[in-house]
């Protein structure tokens, strides 16, 4: 069966269209209309959001700055399993694991640094985390850093954004 | 003493026109254009610069931009031709400024009594009109010399001066492109030369029709001729007698100003910034403000030649005349008797009588309004039309504008021959 051919009807280009002048006039009518709409009904016409003063509601799954979630006792929820730093395509998560003093806890991240300038905001670390310790739902922007060193967010900074997770922490109460 | 006063008047004229009007408008246009673009595109435009909490709709961006230009590093590429690289912005800016020398903002000032004769204001001496002695009524009225207060230089080669200056304005651009020693700049400079030379041809030819109609190239005389009434009712403006030439000249002039839709020399999407790619700080600023002053100039020259210059429709030196029949008729010898003038003044001829100073004020106001209107048209065109391709620009210049302006010239000549 032969392919079906659809011939699209284009507007006919008569002399006036080809002479370009009426089309210029029509184009200018459009821009002038937009301009007068702006000057008379500014609120309707403008799409600009004056950012620092006005903000839009971000979507629920908007990925902002990372945060580290907390245990019930306020300690870091992360168990330093290295899943996030392994999957991170930008290799921006740096974790040093250490043994915890408490017998019930095996490991914890002694150092947990994220380089926000390298982060590509893909969210794979959040997907990879087995115990809901790292999230990107803080709703906070990465600020414009003037000094590169300030873009390395350490454990304490990340934990300041964190809250208690609703998920049950692994261990004896988890069954 | 005479030379001293004359130089003082010239100096005041130069300061008032160039710095009080042209430079001020050019500087204001840098902001206006960005605001205009924003309004057309439904956004606010620059508005955040503030002093003590006041913003005035972004007016302080003028100061902020200027300060940025002053403070920035003035960078000259290592292998650039340093002298020419420094000279080029000046060469680009200079023609844009000196070209205003022949723009008349009002008719020559008449210290005596100015009366319209068949659409042209003539300047008579005081005593001829005020003389009440009937015995002198048959004496020939004396003409009073007019003073050139509203035009920097009253050159009788006015239009040729314009062509000469627009001709040399390509040097700044071409030199900037060549001396930067950068491929982008060189391409931009070459494109500028080609484009400006191409469009200068049709620009000049489209005005030749006007020269034939008005029979003079003195710019102020051309404006005075536009005050005469066509068929005794319509002002004899260039746009009515030469509508095609108006469109051709406007197109060619916008192409001369190197702005979108004819921004091939700049071409930010292809050539970074074209001929001023290698310029920074105030040298770049001078190119930029030269471009904006070109806009003001195009507004001024189009309104001078086609929109009646300082003429207000039907307004003459003693008030409004809606038909040419209420004015004195021109005499074949060019001379008038005192009695004729007295009869005219006593007859209360103008439909609306106005004092001469108010007429002068209205005329300057009308001219500035026309300039602003033409600037608005240019900005609107710049933010409406997409850019041409380079070959389309050459096609338009050589294959459309040039034949059309030749045809316009031919038809004008034939019509003038048949009429006279």
Interface residues (C-beta under 8 A of the other chain):
Chain A: X21 X24 X27 X28 X30 X31 X32 X34 X35 X37 X38 X39 X45 X46 X47 X48 X50
Chain B: X36 X39 X40 X41 X42 X43 X44 X247 X380 X381 X383 X384 X385
